[in-house]
């Protein structure tokens, strides 16, 4: 007897010790007795049709594609504030820094066709869900573990090298980049800003840098943000960028392992499976 989509969602929360499903994760079409799953970072209408054709019991995406997971995505952006205040950024400053991201995501959700991909799954009666924040939190914790191995006076380059030992980063086609700073800089205080919905951008990096954090880790960043931060801080502060897909794969690989241990045969595509044996 396979798992239900509800049991799979509950499992993802159990892996990080959460009691509630985050607003960026949802089940679009429920399913029972799931014994096979197509799992990927981005699975949309074409992949839903592929799964239906190939007989998969479930399409399990990472990124949300519609319904509540997009319309209520701003709920998880509270994590942006939580992470900043945990590193000493005053709450008022943190909320102001996060306000731009919240506004952009709210406008984006309001303008998107939030029914497109879910309606295809409904038409085909293909079980379909996405799980976003929990796998990202697994990945964040693994990166924090690496950071915790270092002292403040260790070099940034050594931290970058140690991150590269994680299987997903070692196997990725992208390299970990030091977008701002210098490898010989002291690491100082490190903020791993991942599992907060989306990239923090320039404003949040500035809030960290202006309140005692020396090294910020993002999984992706825009070129304009990098340019603005370099202009503002030169080589005095450090922005480490690990790569979006490899970073997402860390937590998803853990989830895949847990599903397979419970009898769900998972086929990993669309960025999943990087670094798995």
C-alpha positions as CSV (number, residue, x, y, z in Angstrom):
1,X,0.0,0.0,0.0
2,X,1.5,3.3,-1.1
3,X,1.4,6.7,0.6
4,X,-1.3,9.3,0.1
5,X,-0.4,12.9,-1.0
6,X,-1.5,14.0,2.5
7,X,1.0,11.6,4.1
8,X,3.7,12.8,1.8
9,X,3.1,16.4,2.7
10,X,3.0,15.5,6.4
11,X,6.3,13.6,6.0
12,X,8.0,16.7,4.5
13,X,6.9,18.7,7.5
14,X,8.0,16.0,9.9
15,X,11.5,16.1,8.4
16,X,12.0,19.6,9.7
17,X,9.8,19.4,12.8
18,X,7.0,21.6,11.6
19,X,3.3,21.1,12.6
20,X,1.8,23.1,9.8
21,X,2.1,23.1,6.0
22,X,3.8,26.3,4.7
23,X,1.8,28.6,2.5
24,X,4.1,27.9,-0.5
25,X,3.3,24.1,-0.6
26,X,0.1,22.5,-1.6
27,X,-1.6,19.5,-3.2
28,X,-3.4,20.5,-6.5
29,X,-4.8,17.0,-7.2
30,X,-5.0,14.5,-4.3
31,X,-3.9,10.9,-4.7
32,X,-3.9,7.7,-2.7
33,X,-1.7,4.6,-2.9
34,X,1.3,6.5,-4.4
35,X,3.9,3.9,-5.4
36,X,5.7,5.9,-8.1
37,X,6.5,9.6,-8.4
38,X,8.0,11.9,-11.0
39,X,10.0,14.4,-8.8
40,X,11.6,17.6,-10.1
41,X,12.3,21.2,-9.2
42,X,10.1,22.6,-12.0
43,X,7.3,20.3,-13.1
44,X,4.5,22.0,-15.0
45,X,2.0,21.2,-17.7
46,X,4.3,19.3,-20.1
47,X,5.7,17.2,-17.2
48,X,2.2,16.5,-15.9
49,X,1.3,15.1,-19.3
50,X,4.5,13.1,-19.4
51,X,3.7,11.6,-16.0
52,X,0.1,10.7,-17.1
53,X,1.4,9.1,-20.3
54,X,4.1,7.1,-18.5
55,X,1.7,6.0,-15.6
56,X,3.2,7.8,-12.6
57,X,1.1,7.9,-9.5
58,X,2.2,11.4,-8.6
59,X,3.9,14.5,-10.0
60,X,5.9,16.1,-7.1
61,X,7.3,19.5,-7.9
62,X,9.4,21.7,-5.8
63,X,8.5,25.2,-7.0
64,X,4.8,26.2,-6.7
65,X,2.9,26.7,-9.9
66,X,-0.5,28.0,-8.8
67,X,-3.5,28.0,-6.5
68,X,-2.8,28.8,-2.8
69,X,0.9,28.0,-3.1
70,X,1.3,31.1,-5.3
71,X,-1.5,33.3,-4.0
72,X,-0.3,32.8,-0.4
73,X,3.4,32.7,-1.1
74,X,3.9,36.0,0.7
75,X,3.1,34.2,4.0
76,X,6.4,32.4,3.9
77,X,8.3,35.6,3.4
78,X,8.1,36.3,7.1
79,X,11.1,34.0,7.2
80,X,13.1,36.8,5.6
81,X,12.5,38.9,8.7
82,X,13.0,36.0,11.1
83,X,16.4,35.2,9.7
84,X,17.6,38.9,9.8
85,X,16.4,39.5,13.3
86,X,18.2,36.3,14.4
87,X,21.4,37.9,13.3
88,X,20.8,41.2,15.1
89,X,19.0,43.2,12.5
90,X,16.4,45.4,14.2
91,X,12.9,44.2,13.3
92,X,11.8,47.5,11.9
93,X,14.9,47.5,9.6
94,X,14.3,43.9,8.7
95,X,10.7,44.5,7.7
96,X,11.6,47.5,5.6
97,X,14.4,45.5,3.9
98,X,11.9,42.7,3.1
99,X,9.1,45.0,2.0
100,X,10.2,45.2,-1.6
101,X,10.3,41.4,-2.0
102,X,6.9,41.0,-0.4
103,X,5.4,43.7,-2.7
104,X,6.9,42.1,-5.8
105,X,5.7,38.7,-5.0
106,X,2.2,39.9,-4.1
107,X,2.0,41.8,-7.5
108,X,3.4,38.8,-9.4
109,X,0.9,36.3,-7.8
110,X,-2.0,38.7,-8.6
111,X,-1.1,38.9,-12.2
112,X,-0.3,35.2,-12.9
113,X,-2.6,32.5,-14.3
114,X,-2.7,30.5,-11.0
115,X,-5.0,27.9,-12.6
116,X,-3.0,26.9,-15.6
117,X,-0.9,23.9,-14.4
118,X,-3.3,22.7,-11.7
119,X,-6.2,22.6,-14.2
120,X,-4.2,20.4,-16.6
121,X,-3.6,17.9,-13.7
122,X,-7.3,18.0,-12.9
123,X,-8.3,17.4,-16.5
124,X,-6.0,14.3,-16.5
125,X,-6.9,13.3,-13.0
126,X,-3.1,13.2,-12.4
127,X,-2.1,13.6,-8.7
128,X,0.0,16.7,-8.5
129,X,1.6,18.6,-5.6
130,X,4.5,20.9,-4.7
131,X,6.7,20.9,-1.6
132,X,8.9,24.0,-1.4
133,X,9.8,25.4,2.0
134,X,10.5,22.2,3.9
135,X,13.2,20.8,1.5
136,X,14.8,24.3,1.4
137,X,15.0,24.3,5.2
138,X,16.8,20.9,5.1
139,X,19.3,22.5,2.7
140,X,19.7,25.6,4.9
141,X,20.5,23.5,8.0
142,X,23.1,21.5,6.1
143,X,24.8,24.8,5.0
144,X,24.6,26.2,8.5
145,X,26.4,23.0,9.7
146,X,29.2,23.8,7.3
147,X,29.4,27.4,8.5
148,X,29.4,26.3,12.1
149,X,32.7,24.4,11.5
150,X,34.5,27.7,11.0
151,X,35.8,30.4,13.3
152,X,35.3,34.1,12.6
153,X,38.9,34.6,11.7
154,X,38.9,31.8,9.1
155,X,39.1,32.7,5.5
156,X,36.0,33.0,3.2
157,X,37.7,30.9,0.6
158,X,38.0,28.0,3.0
159,X,34.3,28.2,3.7
160,X,33.5,28.2,0.0
161,X,35.7,25.1,-0.5
162,X,34.0,23.3,2.4
163,X,30.6,24.0,0.9
164,X,31.8,22.5,-2.3
165,X,32.3,19.2,-0.5
166,X,28.5,18.7,-0.2
167,X,27.6,16.1,-2.9
168,X,25.1,18.4,-4.7
169,X,27.6,21.2,-5.0
170,X,30.4,18.8,-6.0
171,X,28.3,17.3,-8.7
172,X,26.7,20.5,-10.0
173,X,27.5,22.1,-13.4
174,X,27.6,25.5,-11.6
175,X,30.3,26.6,-9.3
176,X,29.9,28.4,-5.9
177,X,30.6,32.0,-6.5
178,X,32.0,34.8,-4.3
179,X,30.0,37.6,-5.9
180,X,31.1,40.3,-3.4
181,X,34.3,40.3,-1.3
182,X,37.6,38.5,-1.4
183,X,38.5,34.9,-0.6
184,X,41.3,36.0,1.8
185,X,38.8,38.0,3.9
186,X,38.0,36.8,7.4
187,X,34.6,35.0,7.5
188,X,33.3,36.9,10.4
189,X,29.6,36.3,11.3
190,X,27.8,34.2,8.6
191,X,24.1,34.5,7.7
192,X,22.8,31.6,5.6
193,X,19.8,33.2,3.9
194,X,18.0,30.3,2.3
195,X,14.5,28.8,2.9
196,X,12.9,32.2,3.1
197,X,10.7,31.8,0.0
198,X,13.1,33.5,-2.4
199,X,16.4,35.3,-2.9
200,X,16.9,38.2,-0.5
201,X,18.5,40.6,-3.0
202,X,20.4,43.8,-2.4
203,X,18.1,45.3,0.4
204,X,18.4,42.3,2.7
205,X,22.1,41.9,2.2
206,X,22.6,45.5,3.1
207,X,20.5,45.0,6.3
208,X,22.8,42.2,7.3
209,X,26.0,44.0,6.3
210,X,25.0,47.2,8.2
211,X,24.2,45.3,11.4
212,X,27.3,43.1,12.1
213,X,27.1,40.3,9.5
214,X,30.2,39.9,7.5
215,X,29.3,37.0,5.1
216,X,25.9,36.4,3.6
217,X,25.0,33.2,1.7
218,X,22.4,33.3,-1.0
219,X,21.5,30.5,-3.4
220,X,21.1,33.0,-6.3
221,X,21.3,36.8,-6.8
222,X,20.8,39.2,-9.7
223,X,23.6,41.0,-11.5
224,X,22.2,44.4,-10.5
225,X,22.2,43.4,-6.9
226,X,25.8,42.3,-7.1
227,X,26.9,45.5,-8.8
228,X,25.1,47.7,-6.2
229,X,26.6,45.8,-3.3
230,X,30.1,45.9,-4.7
231,X,29.8,49.6,-5.2
232,X,28.5,50.1,-1.6
233,X,30.9,47.7,0.2
234,X,33.8,47.0,-2.1
235,X,35.7,44.0,-0.9
236,X,34.9,44.6,2.8
237,X,31.9,42.3,3.0
238,X,31.2,38.9,1.4
239,X,28.4,37.5,-0.6
240,X,28.6,33.8,-1.3
241,X,26.2,32.4,-3.9
242,X,25.9,28.7,-4.1
243,X,23.7,28.1,-7.1
244,X,19.9,27.8,-7.3
245,X,19.4,24.3,-8.6
246,X,22.2,22.5,-6.7
247,X,21.0,24.2,-3.5
248,X,17.4,23.1,-4.0
249,X,18.6,19.6,-4.7
250,X,20.1,19.2,-1.2
251,X,16.8,19.1,0.6
252,X,14.9,17.4,-2.2
253,X,17.4,14.5,-2.2
254,X,16.7,13.9,1.4
255,X,12.9,13.9,0.7
256,X,13.4,11.5,-2.2
257,X,15.4,9.1,0.1
258,X,12.7,9.2,2.7
259,X,10.0,8.5,0.1
260,X,11.9,5.6,-1.4
261,X,12.5,4.2,2.1
262,X,8.7,4.1,2.4
263,X,8.2,2.3,-0.9
264,X,7.7,5.1,-3.3
265,X,9.8,4.6,-6.5
266,X,11.0,8.1,-7.4
267,X,12.2,9.3,-10.8
268,X,14.3,12.4,-10.4
269,X,14.3,15.0,-13.2
270,X,14.5,18.8,-13.6
271,X,17.4,19.3,-11.3
272,X,16.5,16.7,-8.7
273,X,19.0,13.9,-8.1
274,X,22.2,16.0,-8.5
275,X,24.7,14.5,-6.1
276,X,22.7,11.4,-5.4
277,X,24.5,8.0,-5.7
